[in-house]
Amino acid sequence: MSQLPPCFRSPDTERAVQQLQEVYFTALNTLIAKDFEAHRLRFHIDAIAKQALPLLEALEDRAEFEKIPAKWFYDSGTKLSTLLLELLEAEKTALGQ
């Protein structure tokens, strides 16, 4: 997930972006480490589905005001969704399905 380009953003938006990146990179590192314990994978699946994606959607409402490019939303949504699918597949493997 790429950093937002420099612009005038509110501290709330900065914190939201940091949260998105933290969720993304923590989950990605779990996948890279092949730490396929089902409960760990489920934690990251839920973090993306219940925190990151809704937060991304909330940020989109402020995109024009915060000068956030539409491409950043597309790229971020694609990366989060792809990672979510990979985590779901890893969870199936961990559960022996």
N, C-alpha and C positions, 0 to 999 in steps of 0.2 A: 504494500500500500504506500503510495507516494505521499510525500509531504505536500501540504498546500503551498502554492506559490506565495511569496510575500505580498501582503496587502494589509489593509487596516481591518483587523478582526477583533471582535470583543474577547475578553478573557474567558467568557463562557464557551465560545466557539473553540478557542484554543484548547480548553480542557476537554471538550467533547472529542476533538480530533485526537488528542493524546489518549483518551480512553479507547477510541476505535483502534488506534495503532497498537495499544497494549493488548487488547483482546486478540487482534489479528496475529501479532508476532508471538504471543504466548502459545496460542493454539498451533501456529505453524511450527514452532520449535518442538512441541510435543509430537507432532506428526513426523518431523524430520528425525527425531530421536527414536522413532518407532516405539514409543511408549504406549503400547496398545492395551492398556488396562481399561476395561470398559467404563469404570466409574470416572476415570480421568477424561476419557474421550467425551463422555456424556456432559461433564462439566463444561468443556469447551464448546460442544454443540449448543448447549443451552445459552452460553455466554454470547455466541454469535446470533442465534435465533431470537433470544429474548432481550438482549441488550444492544448489541452492535447494529443490527439491521434497523431496529426502531430508532436508534439514535441517529443513524445515517439519514433516515427518512425525516426526522425532526430537523436536522441540519439543512436538508433540502428546502424546507420552508423559508429559511433565512438566506438562501444562496445569493439572491440578487443584492440584498442589503449588505451581506458580508463579502461580496465580490468573490464568491467561490465558483470556479468554472464548472460547467455542466460535465465536462470530460472527467473531472476528478470524481464526481458522483458515479458516473458510469464505471470508471476503472475500479473504484473502491467497492461498489456493489458487486461487480464481477469477481473480484478477488475474494471477497467475503463469501459469496455464494459458492464459488469453486472450492474454497477451503471447507465450507460446511459439508458439501457433498463428499469430499475426501475423508473428512472425519466420520461421517455416517458409514462409509464403506469400511473404514478401519474398525469402527464399533462392531459392525457385523462380523468381521474377522475375529475380533476379540471374544465375541459371544459364541463363536463357532457356527455361525449361520452361513 
